[in-house]
Amino acid sequence: MNNFQFYSPTEFVFGKDTENECGKYVKKYGGTKVLIHYGGGSAVKSGLIDRVSQSLEAEGIEFVLLGGVQPNPRDTKIYEGIELCRKENVDFILSVGGGSCIDSSKAIALGVPYDGDFWDFYGTGKPVEKALPIGTVLTIAAAGSEGSGATVVTKEEGMLKRDCCSDLLRSKFSILNPALTQTLPAYQTACGATDIMAHVFERYFTNTSDVEITDRLCEAVLLTMINETPKVIANPDDYQARANIMWAGTVAHNDIVGVGRDQDWNSHGIEHELSGLYDCAHGAGLAVIMPSWMEFVYKHNPMRFAQMATRVFGCQMDFENPEKTAVQGIACFRKFLKSIGMPINFEELGAKEEDIPVLVEKFGLGDGKTGGFVALSSEDVASIYKIAAHAKC
Amino acid sequence: MNNFQFYSPTEFVFGKDTENECGKYVKKYGGTKVLIHYGGGSAVKSGLIDRVSQSLEAEGIEFVLLGGVQPNPRDTKIYEGIELCRKENVDFILSVGGGSCIDSSKAIALGVPYDGDFWDFYGTGKPVEKALPIGTVLTIAAAGSEGSGATVVTKEEGMLKRDCCSDLLRSKFSILNPALTQTLPAYQTACGATDIMAHVFERYFTNTSDVEITDRLCEAVLLTMINETPKVIANPDDYQARANIMWAGTVAHNDIVGVGRDQDWNSHGIEHELSGLYDCAHGAGLAVIMPSWMEFVYKHNPMRFAQMATRVFGCQMDFENPEKTAVQGIACFRKFLKSIGMPINFEELGAKEEDIPVLVEKFGLGDGKTGGFVALSSEDVASIYKIAAHAKC
């Protein structure tokens, strides 16, 4: 096990009607003038923005509103938010939405007190030194951004999708009401579930040995997702299954399932070029990429994939031939994704095989390699896109 | 799933040599004059207190020392600590030891700024309004106090063991170096492992249904303990197994494995009277009580015990007769405890059957009942002690 730090100071407030408490929590964490940042019209139509506004009013907290965050959140909206916050002397950002909305909120939070362009922090590793405090009211179980210090946004010029990470960007509080996710269409629900499982797998396939506790916690989240996701696809109003998935989504990404080990985030990186280019859902892109990446790398450590196959998908271990068990596990994962309505190849996603050179170019490795479970060259990335283009169940 | 709040703001710093960073963390969290609180001579003899002192000195932080915390920490030492902190204007408490030392530190932390008797907060539910900040350097994987807001101490007069809980008592940081636990004798190691497993079981047996994610996380910790504990009993220097157990101990008790459900802490309560009366190790007492409590209550929900039996101990599910599977699981647990050298009945613990009326009297239910998975009367508690008195593998 590697040395590590684990720090997850966010106060999570989970359950029915908890959005009505957001005013109380904004006050607890010092907010006096709030930007309510949200996505499409559904948060307005459902009455959620009204309930949140009333909760702030009840505490005597002023606020301004900025909606219109798109999936794969754009820099243009972030510049708009930064300008509005400065003009209105906003000192707290309240995100009401899913991961895109939270990530946009984090970008605004770090941009407001910064003299230069907020984009300076994205994809560069430049350390964040100051940020407005943020809180979240989550409406989609997927990105895990409500419990992480990470933010991923897209620069419209060139559709570049880049990330930034800092403890200063962790939510002070996150309000998680599973009932708010009950109106989500099955496709978006499944995209979210795929993202959650991918967050675990990116941490599970590691070259660090002897991390039994972290392995077991990973498997706990994966087993939960396999058990609960089909329930909500069949019955969107299943509150209990929604609740299990929502909390699993947070646990999957606050790094409790990742500590003590090297991690591999190449599938996320390879997917980001797909959703960057085609503006598809991140989870759908991951459903196409993640099992394809697995097929490309599993021979590096078949026993680790066989462990996943047996512990998570209940495959029978073939001790004579662990590679066979590994391959079965990967097939089970893809089959599961298909069963919840996810695309599993380029055609189903709306991507084109002839774009592979463009995707690889945008991925930007050049003659270099990425680190991770298996270090990948541009040629390897092209091979993974190729597997993904033709994947079948 | 019940509504819940989850808040675990402690910064965990895990791995080899991390105790040398404690000065840096005391500084980060605002300490300028520190009480180093520790237990027996082993922390001095091993050089740990020297290393911790040097780390504070390197940051220019003054400190005073107070050792001598006993297992089942006593009020007398706490009064001594409170007086010393007031006299020396201490503003930060650094606990260097195991759960007893941390619990004693928490009692001092809440006692220093309080006008009355610190004991007022124990067993009464009186809310803590102010406490000095604390940090911990952990030397035993067991109590989970390094990641919780709880403290349990013993009043010498009458040997009363009572608890208190507050977010204000959570460590600012916890330094966890598994190598520091390598010198622990097998018996103490096994006591710690039993305590860790008990912290999970107290949360696992619940009347709340549909908590798959929390169930799975519980099982993850239990599976880890079953896999790793025999390794350290066989080879005390196994750093990796020590590391898995140490982190499992923290995860078992910061409530990530307990959220969203009613919990049952009766086994802990019933055990506290044993370690209160006989001054035996808490873990050893739990090894005697916990399976006996299980035998007394499993018929209330055999399927939950059967789930534990199959998922944790690998028993075969008997769908015709789930009670049989439940009983098998409990037997597996007791057999496991025996295999790691724990006592499993009164005689092996050094307790006396004729003391049962005294134990029940001290438990203090009178004609009332405790809540939990199964509400217990004084008669029920006596029955559990009786099962424990005669338990066999």
Interface residues (C-beta under 8 A of the other chain):
Chain A: M1 N2 N3 F4 Q5 F6 Y7 S8 P9 T10 E11 F12 V13 F14 G15 K16 T18 P178 S209 D210 V211 E212 I213 T214 R216 L217 E219 A220 V221 L223 T224 N227 E228 Q240 A241 A243 N244 W247 A248 V251 I256 V259 G260
Chain B: M1 N2 N3 F4 Q5 F6 Y7 S8 P9 E11 F12 V13 F14 G15 K16 T18 P178 S209 D210 V211 E212 I213 T214 R216 L217 E219 A220 V221 L223 T224 N227 E228 Q240 A241 A243 N244 W247 A248 V251 I256 V259 G260
